[in-house]
Amino acid sequence: MADVAWGESLGGVRFGLRPPPGEVEAGGTIRVELLCQNQGPEPVWVFGFTPGYPRSLRVSPPKSHRPWIRVSFGDVKVLHPPDAFTRLLPGGTVSTELDLSFAFDRRGAGRWSLAFAYDPVRASGRLTPFTPGEGREALTGQIDLLVTNARSLDEAGIDPARADELDLALLQDTPELLGQLRAHGAGGAIFAARRVARVLSGGMESMVGWNALRAILRMGDEGFGALLAARAEIPHADEVYAYALDWFRHQRGESPSPEHLPFVTELDQIIAQPDRRGNFLISWTGVDSPIHGTRRVEILGRGERLTILRRPEEASATTNRGALPAAQVTSIALALRDAMVWLLRPLRQHGLPDEPRPSLEVQLALGEPYQRRIAMWNGEWRQGPAGPLAGLLDRMCTASDGSLMPPPF
């Protein structure tokens, strides 16, 4: 086991990093151990070490005055409850793992120096968390990570420079993308399959992952096999690959799983037979926060529509009632099917700062098998297969009449 790189003790508390042994692959799982040790005479409360409490990481690139990567917790502006903190007794040590997989996937191969900085975190209630003191920075010692290009990409002849070119093509989703990937044979499918893991990133990085998945879907059996291989090589993105494989199977025309079969069957019947819509209900909350306002719509199977809209600068919401023709309700049901709503689930554990988390509730008939409740980060809705559905429901929140509705199918 590698030695711990300890930092200076401040207020009787010091932090350290233990690097993973040997080399690690770009795009693979990269985790380092963060430790905190209380050398003082009194117990202290520290953030980020409580199992199960959500947290995010901020990774800052090297700068001219700091030629190393700075890693810190990204939750410093949030007021955290007491259960977010760990009570560390004198002489005690606590540790946690920091998952840096995606930070170094984007940074690529090379030898990188990094250190962790424990920034002060706010707590609610009477709890007083540890702070390093005004003007002081609690740092670990620096460690070096040797990150190599993925062996599967090396074998396919995709070096870091070529990987950067393909990343740009994925980000831009150019018409030539599929041809560029296929020029590398099986290696192109391997590259795209590994990039699917970036769905777990935030912002534009996530778009690379979604575009890679769409490209994989057009590669047939070769793409399916590449997804299976990538899932085995990149375990921290297992949920993403499970979703990608479900989407792939749906695109290939495979029957829904027994879990989803009743829902899909009922949805098809609602599309084809309007008289079965007596218990059909859709409830969409695009946003509901003091910062972004409120945007909500409820649609019943007979066409009744209720919208609740509050702009950020307004103190109260406006409620409107209206009706949609049967053909437009059919359009909505078709959008649910196109979005594969029964497969949708959140993939990212954390969102970006102030990122909304829209939610959708669908009821096709009475009973749990015919209902779905989904809450995902805004980027997951907009960039994935549910993007057209989310856009349609947003338009229904803001349109006072049917002018922004899609034409009947």
C-alpha positions in Angstrom: 0.0 0.0 0.0 1.3 3.4 -0.9 2.4 5.9 1.7 0.1 8.8 2.7 1.1 12.3 1.7 0.2 14.3 4.7 -0.2 18.0 4.8 0.6 20.6 7.5 -1.4 20.3 10.8 -3.7 23.2 11.3 -5.7 23.5 14.5 -4.6 20.0 15.4 -6.1 18.5 12.2 -4.2 17.3 9.1 -5.3 15.8 5.9 -3.5 13.3 3.6 -3.9 11.5 0.3 -3.0 7.9 -0.5 -2.6 7.3 -4.3 -3.7 4.1 -6.0 -0.9 1.6 -6.6 0.9 1.7 -9.9 -0.5 3.1 -13.2 -4.1 3.9 -13.9 -5.9 4.2 -17.2 -7.6 7.3 -18.6 -11.3 6.6 -18.7 -11.0 3.8 -16.2 -11.7 3.9 -12.5 -9.4 6.3 -10.6 -9.9 6.6 -6.9 -7.6 8.1 -4.3 -8.0 7.8 -0.5 -8.5 11.0 1.5 -7.6 10.8 5.2 -8.2 13.1 8.1 -6.4 12.8 11.4 -7.1 14.7 14.7 -3.9 15.4 16.5 -5.5 18.0 18.8 -6.9 17.6 22.3 -10.6 18.1 21.4 -13.0 16.4 19.1 -13.7 18.0 15.7 -16.4 17.8 13.2 -15.3 17.3 9.6 -17.3 17.2 6.3 -17.2 14.7 3.5 -16.4 11.5 5.4 -20.0 10.4 6.3 -20.9 7.3 4.2 -24.1 7.8 2.2 -24.2 11.6 2.5 -24.1 13.2 -1.0 -21.2 15.4 -1.9 -19.6 16.7 -5.0 -16.0 17.3 -6.0 -14.4 20.4 -7.6 -11.3 19.7 -9.7 -9.3 22.8 -10.7 -6.5 22.5 -13.3 -2.9 23.6 -12.7 -2.2 27.3 -12.7 0.9 29.4 -13.1 1.1 30.0 -9.3 0.0 26.4 -8.5 1.5 23.8 -10.9 -0.7 21.0 -9.5 -4.3 20.0 -9.7 -6.4 21.2 -6.8 -9.2 18.9 -5.6 -11.8 20.0 -3.1 -15.4 19.4 -2.0 -17.8 21.4 -4.2 -20.5 21.9 -1.5 -19.1 24.9 0.4 -22.0 27.2 -0.3 -24.7 24.8 0.9 -25.9 24.7 4.5 -25.4 21.1 5.6 -27.3 19.2 8.3 -25.5 17.7 11.3 -25.5 14.2 9.8 -23.2 15.5 7.0 -20.4 15.7 9.5 -18.2 13.1 11.2 -17.1 13.6 14.8 -13.4 12.8 15.0 -12.0 12.1 18.4 -8.5 13.1 19.5 -6.0 10.7 18.0 -8.6 9.4 15.6 -8.3 9.0 11.8 -11.1 8.8 9.3 -10.9 8.1 5.5 -13.0 8.2 2.4 -12.5 7.6 -1.4 -12.4 10.4 -3.9 -13.6 9.3 -7.4 -11.5 11.3 -9.9 -12.3 9.0 -12.9 -13.9 11.6 -15.1 -11.5 14.4 -14.3 -8.6 12.3 -15.6 -10.5 10.8 -18.4 -10.8 14.3 -19.9 -7.3 15.3 -18.9 -5.8 12.3 -20.6 -2.5 10.4 -20.2 0.5 11.8 -18.4 1.9 12.3 -15.0 -0.2 14.6 -12.9 0.5 16.1 -9.5 -2.5 16.8 -7.3 -3.4 17.7 -3.7 -6.7 18.0 -1.8 -7.8 21.3 -0.2 -10.3 21.2 2.7 -12.3 24.3 2.2 -14.6 25.5 5.1 -18.1 24.1 5.0 -21.2 25.6 6.6 -23.4 23.6 9.0 -26.9 24.1 10.3 -27.9 23.9 13.9 -25.5 24.4 16.7 -22.7 22.3 15.3 -19.4 24.1 14.7 -17.4 22.4 11.9 -13.7 22.4 11.7 -12.1 25.3 9.8 -8.4 25.8 9.2 -8.5 29.4 10.4 -8.8 32.7 8.5 -6.3 33.0 5.7 -5.1 29.4 6.1 -5.6 26.6 3.7 -5.8 23.0 4.9 -3.9 21.0 2.2 -2.8 17.5 1.9 0.7 16.7 0.6 1.0 16.3 -3.2 0.8 13.0 -4.9 1.6 12.0 -8.5 -0.7 10.0 -10.7 0.7 8.2 -13.7 -2.3 8.0 -16.1 -1.8 5.9 -19.3 -3.9 5.8 -22.4 -6.4 2.9 -22.3 -4.8 -0.3 -23.7 -7.8 -1.0 -25.8 -7.4 2.3 -27.6 -3.7 1.9 -28.0 -4.3 -1.5 -29.7 -6.9 0.2 -32.0 -4.3 2.8 -33.0 -6.1 5.7 -31.3 -3.4 7.8 -29.6 -4.2 10.8 -27.3 -4.0 13.3 -30.2 -6.5 11.3 -32.3 -8.7 10.8 -29.2 -8.9 14.6 -28.9 -10.0 14.9 -32.5 -12.7 12.3 -32.0 -13.8 14.0 -28.8 -14.3 17.2 -30.7 -16.4 15.4 -33.3 -18.5 13.8 -30.6 -19.1 17.2 -28.9 -20.1 18.8 -32.2 -22.0 15.7 -33.4 -20.8 16.2 -36.9 -22.3 14.4 -39.9 -18.9 12.7 -40.5 -18.8 11.3 -36.9 -19.9 7.8 -37.7 -17.5 7.6 -40.7 -14.6 8.8 -38.5 -15.3 6.2 -35.9 -15.8 3.4 -38.4 -12.4 4.3 -40.0 -10.8 2.7 -37.0 -12.8 -0.5 -37.4 -13.6 -2.2 -34.1 -11.4 0.5 -32.4 -13.9 3.2 -33.2 -16.7 1.3 -31.5 -14.4 0.7 -28.5 -13.6 4.5 -28.3 -17.3 5.5 -28.5 -18.3 2.9 -25.9 -15.7 4.2 -23.4 -16.9 7.8 -24.0 -20.4 6.8 -23.1 -19.3 6.9 -19.5 -19.0 10.7 -19.7 -22.8 10.8 -19.4 -22.0 11.0 -15.7 -20.2 14.3 -16.1 -21.9 17.6 -16.0 -22.4 20.3 -18.7 -20.9 19.8 -22.1 -18.9 16.8 -21.1 -22.1 14.9 -20.7 -23.1 15.7 -24.2 -20.0 13.8 -25.4 -21.3 10.8 -23.6 -24.8 11.0 -25.1 -23.6 11.6 -28.6 -21.2 8.6 -28.2 -24.2 6.5 -27.2 -26.2 7.6 -30.2 -23.3 6.7 -32.5 -23.0 3.3 -30.8 -26.6 2.6 -31.5 -25.9 2.9 -35.2 -23.0 0.4 -35.1 -25.1 -2.8 -34.7 -23.7 -5.9 -33.1 -20.2 -4.3 -33.0 -21.5 -1.4 -31.0 -23.4 -3.8 -28.6 -20.3 -5.8 -28.0 -18.2 -2.7 -27.4 -20.7 -1.6 -24.7 -20.5 -4.9 -23.0 -16.7 -4.7 -22.9 -16.6 -1.1 -21.7 -19.0 -2.0 -18.9 -16.6 -4.5 -17.6 -13.6 -2.1 -17.9 -15.3 1.0 -16.3 -17.1 -0.3 -13.2 -17.8 3.2 -11.8 -20.2 3.8 -14.8 -22.0 0.5 -14.5 -25.5 2.2 -14.2 -24.8 4.2 -17.4 -23.9 1.1 -19.3 -26.9 -0.8 -18.0 -29.1 2.0 -19.3 -27.3 2.1 -22.6 -27.8 -1.6 -23.1 -31.5 -1.3 -22.3 -31.8 1.4 -24.9 -29.8 -0.7 -27.4 -32.1 -3.7 -26.9 -35.2 -1.5 -27.4 -33.7 0.0 -30.6 -33.1 -3.6 -31.9 -36.8 -4.4 -31.4 -36.5 -6.8 -28.4 -39.5 -7.2 -26.2 -39.7 -5.2 -23.0 -38.6 -7.0 -19.8 -41.4 -8.5 -17.6 -41.0 -5.6 -15.3 -41.9 -3.1 -18.0 -44.2 -5.2 -20.2 -47.5 -4.2 -18.6 -46.6 -0.5 -18.8 -45.5 -0.6 -22.5 -48.6 -2.7 -23.5 -51.0 -0.2 -21.8 -49.2 2.8 -23.4 -49.6 1.3 -26.8 -53.3 0.7 -26.2 -53.8 4.3 -24.9 -52.1 5.5 -28.2 -54.4 3.4 -30.4 -57.6 3.6 -28.3 -58.5 7.0 -27.0 -61.5 5.6 -25.0 -59.0 3.9 -22.7 -57.7 7.2 -21.3 -60.0 7.5 -18.4 -57.2 7.2 -15.8 -54.4 8.6 -18.0 -52.5 11.4 -16.2 -49.3 13.3 -16.8 -47.7 15.7 -14.3 -44.6 17.5 -15.3 -42.6 20.0 -13.1 -39.9 21.5 -15.2 -38.7 23.7 -12.3 -39.8 24.8 -8.9 -37.4 26.9 -7.0 -37.1 30.5 -5.7 -34.2 31.1 -8.2 -35.7 29.7 -11.4 -39.5 30.1 -10.7 -42.1 27.4 -11.2 -43.2 25.7 -14.4 -45.7 22.9 -14.0 -48.4 21.2 -16.1 -50.9 18.4 -15.5 -52.8 16.7 -18.3 -55.6 14.3 -18.0 -56.6 11.7 -20.5 -59.7 13.5 -21.6 -57.6 16.5 -22.5 -58.0 18.7 -19.5 -54.9 20.8 -18.9 -53.8 22.7 -15.8 -50.7 24.9 -15.9 -49.0 26.6 -13.0 -46.4 29.3 -14.0 -44.4 31.6 -11.8 -41.5 33.6 -13.3 -38.4 34.2 -11.1 -39.3 37.9 -10.5 -42.9 37.1 -9.5 -44.1 36.4 -6.0 -47.1 34.3 -6.8 -47.9 31.8 -9.5 -50.5 32.0 -12.3 -52.9 29.1 -12.8 -54.6 28.4 -16.1 -57.1 25.7 -17.2 -57.7 24.6 -20.7 -58.4 21.6 -22.9 -56.5 19.8 -25.6 -58.1 17.9 -28.5 -57.8 14.1 -28.5 -55.2 14.2 -31.3 -52.8 16.3 -29.3 -53.2 14.0 -26.3 -52.2 11.2 -28.7 -49.1 13.3 -29.6 -48.1 13.4 -26.0 -48.5 9.7 -25.5 -46.4 9.1 -28.6 -43.7 11.4 -27.2 -43.7 9.2 -24.0 -43.1 6.1 -26.1 -40.4 7.8 -28.2 -38.6 8.8 -25.0 -38.8 5.2 -23.7 -40.2 6.7 -20.5 -40.3 3.3 -18.8 -36.5 3.0 -19.1 -35.7 6.5 -17.8 -33.9 6.8 -14.5 -31.4 9.3 -13.0 -27.7 8.4 -13.8 -25.8 11.3 -12.2 -25.6 11.4 -8.5 -25.0 15.1 -8.3 -26.0 18.1 -10.4 -24.3 21.3 -11.3 -24.7 24.4 -9.1 -28.3 25.5 -9.2 -29.1 22.9 -11.8 -32.9 22.2 -11.8 -34.2 18.6 -11.3 -37.4 18.3 -13.3 -39.8 15.5 -12.4 -42.4 13.6 -14.4 -45.2 11.4 -13.1 -47.1 9.2 -15.6 -50.2 7.2 -14.8 -51.6 5.1 -17.6 -54.1 3.1 -15.5 -54.7 2.3 -11.8 -52.1 0.1 -10.2 -48.3 0.4 -9.6 -47.3 -1.5 -12.9 -48.9 1.3 -14.9 -47.2 4.2 -13.1 -43.8 5.9 -13.4 -42.2 8.6 -11.3 -39.0 10.0 -12.6 -36.8 12.9 -11.3 -33.5 13.6 -13.2 -31.1 16.4 -13.5 -31.9 19.0 -16.1 -29.0 17.9 -18.3 -30.2 14.3 -18.2 -33.6 15.3 -19.5 -32.4 17.7 -22.2 -29.4 15.7 -23.6 -30.7 12.2 -23.5 -33.6 10.5 -25.4 -36.2 12.4 -23.3 -35.1 15.8 -24.7 -38.0 16.2 -27.2 -40.5 15.1 -24.5 -39.1 17.6 -22.0 -39.3 20.3 -24.5 -42.8 19.5 -25.4 -44.0 19.5 -21.8 -42.2 22.8 -21.2 -44.1 24.4 -24.1 -47.3 23.2 -22.7 -46.5 24.9 -19.4 -46.1 28.3 -21.1 -48.6 28.2 -23.9 -51.9 29.7 -23.0 -53.5 28.1 -26.0 -52.7 25.3 -28.4 -50.4 27.4 -30.6 -47.2 25.8 -29.3 -48.5 22.3 -29.4 -47.2 19.9 -32.0 -49.5 19.1 -34.9 -51.8 16.1 -34.5 -50.3 12.8 -35.7 
